[in-house]
Amino acid sequence: MFRNQYDTDVTVWSPQGHLHQIDYAMEAVKQGSACLGLTSNKVAVLCGIKRQSLELAEHQKKVFKIDEHMGIAISGLTADARTLARFMRTESLNHKFVYGSAITVGRLVSDVADKKQECTQSYIRRPYGVGLLVAGVDKKGVHLYQTCPSGNYYEYKGIAIGARSQSARTYLEKHFESFPNLSKEELIHHALQGVRGCLQGDQELTASNITIAVVGVDQPFKIIEGAELQPYIDAVEVSDVKEDEEVMPRWKNKWKVEQYHSSAVVKIMMKIAVRLA
């Protein structure tokens, strides 16, 4: 039995219990440029790496505003992300018109996850090949969710998705215990430090290939990029220089100790050689 017998239709299960069309959509998320999200008690931060298809092309958009209290970062097919962003904006406006209040983050995430899951039940549509990080604030506090092409969704304190995102997840796992009490500026610093490990090859953090978004209890959703983002990137570079200056004396001391031990070993070996002679 060949795999291509079971991947022509989203409603056909393979003998191993897989829906291959969903697996392909999940792979599209893994191949997309990385994005990252993290939260404190009062603020949520989204960070995304913008790709450039050609040297003369503009960077693709990675962060979308949904409402004053919510926004998303995407990894995967940008066209699918625009469709889902439009759906989320419509649902948010409808809720505000009917009930006179902003929709809660969990409710909207559940709605968009249901929309994604519907595509796995019918053969006439393919799954959405995009993963979303949804950051927002409501009466219950600050929230960060991830939605998958399969229709599953999860809430996190910090998460990264996309290409080479494992290094960012490792960084978040190492520092997440300090996140709850951090300020907006400190969260942005951690976001830039985490997403830097997801950059490709010799690529560096610049104001043109990174987008930051912030939302909080007293902070409407705001996208930070361009010249406004540059001071935060400069702060990351300054912290790197300070870390290098702290590490170098330790390496020098270690080298001196090793040099001392090696010279002592040489002297002992020479004495043994003289006695044997």
Secondary structure as UniProt FT lines:
FT   HELIX           3..5
FT   TURN            10..11
FT   TURN            15..16
FT   HELIX           20..31
FT   STRAND          35..39
FT   STRAND          43..49
FT   TURN            55..56
FT   STRAND          63..67
FT   TURN            68..69
FT   STRAND          70..76
FT   HELIX           78..99
FT   HELIX           105..118
FT   TURN            119..121
FT   TURN            123..124
FT   STRAND          130..138
FT   TURN            139..140
FT   STRAND          141..147
FT   TURN            149..150
FT   STRAND          153..155
FT   STRAND          158..161
FT   TURN            163..164
FT   HELIX           166..175
FT   HELIX           176..181
FT   HELIX           184..196
FT   TURN            197..198
FT   TURN            201..202
FT   TURN            207..209
FT   STRAND          210..216
FT   TURN            217..218
FT   STRAND          219..224
FT   HELIX           226..228
FT   HELIX           230..276
//
